[in-house]
Structures are given as structure tokens and as C-alpha cells.
């Protein structure tokens, strides 16, 4: 009975690990999709203008996407979580900067 219990518990652990990995991969894909959407939106908020401030949101978003892509290839859970958290912080900074750009472009307008 002990051998049967240990084999059944390892099967449960394997399926739980696979489920957790699929759940994490799904979260990464959704986050990458959201980042891609905001990267496209950054064009309309002045992201590809040739001014440092207006290009900051695009640069932050590209860095966030690159760091999020690391989550898939890193082996240690601790490093994956750290990369994901850093990517989230960069993403939030980029969205915040986009909001500032919209306010500035609405009040002053972009001058090239």
C-alpha cells in the first residue's frame, strides 16, 4: 500500500506542477498581450516622437516586454518571479508616462 500511495501522490504532484506551469505561462502570455497593446497605443500618445520625454514610455514598454520574455526561459522560480515583478514595475511606469504624455500633448501639443 505504501508504494501505491507514494506513486499516486507523485502523480498528483506532477499534475499539480504541470497545472501551475500552464497557469504561469498563461499569465505571461496575457501580460505580453497587454504590453503589446499598450506599445501600439504609445504611438498615439507621442511614443515614437523624436523627443526624449515622449520616447520614454516606448522605451520602458520595450524593456518590460523583453524582461517578461525572460520569465519563460529562466529555470529558477525565484528568478522568474523577480523578472516578472521587474517587468510589472516597468510596465506601470510606461503606462504612467503615457498618461503624462497625453496630458502634455493635450495642453501644450507636441512641437517638432
Rosetta blueprint (number, residue, H / E / L):
1 X L
2 X H
3 X H
4 X H
5 X H
6 X H
7 X H
8 X H
9 X H
10 X H
11 X H
12 X H
13 X H
14 X H
15 X H
16 X H
17 X H
18 X H
19 X H
20 X H
21 X H
22 X H
23 X H
24 X H
25 X H
26 X H
27 X H
28 X H
29 X H
30 X H
31 X H
32 X H
33 X H
34 X H
35 X H
36 X H
37 X H
38 X H
39 X H
40 X H
41 X H
42 X L
43 X L
44 X L
45 X L
46 X L
47 X L
48 X L
49 X L
50 X L
51 X L
52 X H
53 X H
54 X H
55 X H
56 X H
57 X H
58 X H
59 X H
60 X H
61 X H
62 X H
63 X H
64 X H
65 X H
66 X H
67 X H
68 X H
69 X H
70 X H
71 X H
72 X H
73 X H
74 X L
75 X L
76 X L
77 X H
78 X H
79 X H
80 X H
81 X H
82 X H
83 X H
84 X H
85 X H
86 X H
87 X H
88 X H
89 X H
90 X H
91 X H
92 X H
93 X H
94 X H
95 X H
96 X H
97 X H
98 X H
99 X H
100 X H
101 X H
102 X H
103 X H
104 X H
105 X H
106 X H
107 X H
108 X L
109 X L
110 X L
111 X L
112 X L
